[in-house]
Amino acid sequence: MTRDEAIQRIQTTCQTISLEMMKIHPATRALGDEAVQAVILKAAHQLTVELEIIKKQVIRLQHRDDSTEL
């Protein structure tokens, strides 16, 4: 796997995870237990933050100039 292929795979996977994460919020409302809802929403938020870190790092790597010329 090349670097570009790895970047593309990570980006595609992050997009898939993001789309699946969006399904958690509406489903959580239907649980009917505020304490459980709060824990789930907090955990979902933390997962989203971590996913954004991955996405930003890949974007940073993608735009980095690998040339050695000054």
Phi and psi in degrees as a GROMACS rama.xvg file:
@    title "Ramachandran Plot"
@    xaxis  label "Phi"
@    yaxis  label "Psi"
@TYPE xy
-83.924  170.056  THR-2
-60.5122  -44.7828  ARG-3
-63.5801  -38.4837  ASP-4
-65.3809  -40.5286  GLU-5
-63.9212  -43.718  ALA-6
-60.5412  -45.7306  ILE-7
-62.5817  -42.23  GLN-8
-64.1801  -43.278  ARG-9
-63.4461  -44.4138  ILE-10
-63.2974  -42.4006  GLN-11
-64.0744  -43.2835  THR-12
-64.7696  -41.9162  THR-13
-61.3711  -39.7648  CYS-14
-63.9906  -42.6334  GLN-15
-62.5686  -44.8777  THR-16
-62.5156  -42.7056  ILE-17
-59.3263  -44.2851  SER-18
-64.5208  -38.6976  LEU-19
-70.0182  -36.9051  GLU-20
-62.3148  -33.9413  MET-21
-64.8641  -20.0452  MET-22
-79.1521  -18.2522  LYS-23
-70.9319  -42.565  ILE-24
-58.2758  -52.6956  HIS-25
-65.5831  -35.5208  PRO-26
-67.4554  -33.0742  ALA-27
-64.3287  -36.4195  THR-28
-59.2524  -30.3153  ARG-29
-80.5789  -3.79893  ALA-30
-71.8225  -31.6177  LEU-31
76.244  16.728  GLY-32
-131.919  106.71  ASP-33
-61.5007  -37.9722  GLU-34
-65.0737  -45.0511  ALA-35
-66.3296  -41.5228  VAL-36
-58.4075  -44.1547  GLN-37
-61.6279  -43.5705  ALA-38
-65.1515  -44.2607  VAL-39
-63.7298  -45.0687  ILE-40
-65.5652  -37.1335  LEU-41
-64.9427  -44.8437  LYS-42
-64.4274  -40.9324  ALA-43
-62.7022  -38.9633  ALA-44
-63.6013  -44.226  HIS-45
-62.313  -41.202  GLN-46
-61.889  -40.6474  LEU-47
-63.8009  -41.583  THR-48
-61.3074  -45.9516  VAL-49
-64.2336  -39.0612  GLU-50
-63.3669  -39.7413  LEU-51
-64.1389  -34.8273  GLU-52
-62.1662  -45.2812  ILE-53
-60.2722  -47.5545  ILE-54
-61.1397  -43.1827  LYS-55
-66.8172  -38.3498  LYS-56
-65.999  -40.089  GLN-57
-66.6331  -41.2457  VAL-58
-62.2479  -43.3982  ILE-59
-60.4687  -44.0218  ARG-60
-65.1194  -39.7587  LEU-61
-63.2365  -34.9864  GLN-62
-94.7696  -2.03184  HIS-63
-69.2146  139.481  ARG-64
-87.9162  116.416  ASP-65
-88.447  5.62735  ASP-66
-74.2733  153.816  SER-67
-103.059  1.12728  THR-68
-77.5111  144.37  GLU-69
